[in-house]
């Protein structure tokens, strides 16, 4: 068997501020507030709710960022979908420093992957409750952009 995917959507997030909570036994804990965004795909599109998301980032001692995100998506036809994902971003120190300065960096120069899951009460989008997805990310100064794929 081979792993096959199909595009689900591309989501662009606005993360204007990241608060540093300090060093914990696991690493440096940061919280990024997601202040909106949008998503567009062949089967669903819409906006990321401004008041419905945060990213609990753990900057680990090995240099990797470990992501733990919860978002509220609103489809163009008014349905609400919860999106959670965990993931990792890491790469060579010089590349990550460029990202942190807000420079444009080719996504092939670093690893940025997520594993999203969805939850909705919508009958129309109930199929999202039963899929596995993966995402490929890249970081812009305003926030991350993910291409999300349904695993078939």
N, C-alpha and C positions, 0 to 999 in steps of 0.2 A: 504494500500500500504506500502511496505517496501522499504527502501533505499538499492539499489544494486549498486555495483561498479565492475569494472574490472581494472586490472593493466594497466597503460598507459606507464610509464617508471620510472626508478630511475635516479635522476640527482644528480651529485656531483659537488659542486662549490668550486673554489679556491678564497678565500677572504684574501689576504695576509696583507692588511692594512685597518684600520678603522680610519677615521679622525673625531675628536671630534669638532663640531661647537660651542658647549657651551649650556648653559641653555636658553631655550626659555620659553614663558608662558605655553607651553604644556608639557615640560620636557626637558631632555638632548638630543640634536639632534646629531646623528653620521651618517657618510656616509661611507659605505663599498664599495670599488671598487671590482667588480667581474672580476678576471683576468683569466677567462677561466674555463674549466671543461668539463664534458661529461655527456651524458644521454644514457640510453639503455632500450629498451622495446620491446614488441612483435610486434608493428606496426611501430615504428620509433626509430631511434638511431642516434647519432651524437655527435657534440661538442658544447660547449658554446663558443661563440665568445669572444675573449680576450678583445676587445675594445667596447663590447656592453652591459655593465651592471653595475648597481649600486644598493645598498640597502640603502634607506633613513630610518634609524632606529630611533625610538623615544623611549628613556628610560623613561617610565612614572613614575610619583610619586608613583604609587601603586606597583612598582617593575616589571611590565610587559614590555617586549620589543615589540613594535608595528612595524611590517615590511612593507615596501612599495618598491617592487623590480621590476625592468625592465631588461630583458635579451634578447639577440639575440641568437637563437639556429640555428645551421646549420646541416641539416640531412646528413647522409652518402652519399646520392645521390644528394647533393648540393642545397637543398631547404632551404630558410630562414623562420624562424618562430619566431615571437615576443611572448615572455612569460612575463606576468605581474602577480604578486601575492601580496596579502596582507596576513598578518598572525600575530600570537602571539607566543611568547616564555615566559614562566614564570614557577616558581617553588619555593620550599623552598630556603631561602637565602643561606644556607650552600651548597646546590646542585648547585646553580647558581655560587657561588664563586668557586667551583671546576671546573665548565665549563670554567669560566673566566681565571683560572690558566692553562688551556689546558689539564686538566686531563680527562681520559676516564670516562664517566658517562653513566650508563644504561639509555636509552631513556625513560624507564618506570618511572623514578624518576622526570621527569618534563614534562610540556605540551609544545608541539611545533607543531603547525598546520598552514597550509596555504590553500588559496583558489586561485588557478591559473586560468588564462584565456589566450587564445591564439589568435593570429592574423597573417594570412599569405595570400599572393597572389597566393600561389601554388594551382593548381587544384588538384594535388595528395593528398595534406594534408589539403584541404579546409574544411574537416569535423571538423578539430580542431576549426574553427571559430564558430561552433555551439554546443559546448559541455560545460558542467560544470565539473570542476575537484576539487578534494581535495587532500591534501598532508599531510603526516606524516613525521616530521623531527627529525633529531638528529644532534648534533654539534660535529664535530671533530676539532682539532686544526687548520687544513688547511681551514676549511669552513664547511658549512652545507651540509647534504645529505638528500634528500627528496624522499620518495616513493610516486609517484603521481598516482592517480586513476581517471578514468573517471566515473562520476555518470551516471548510465544507466537510 
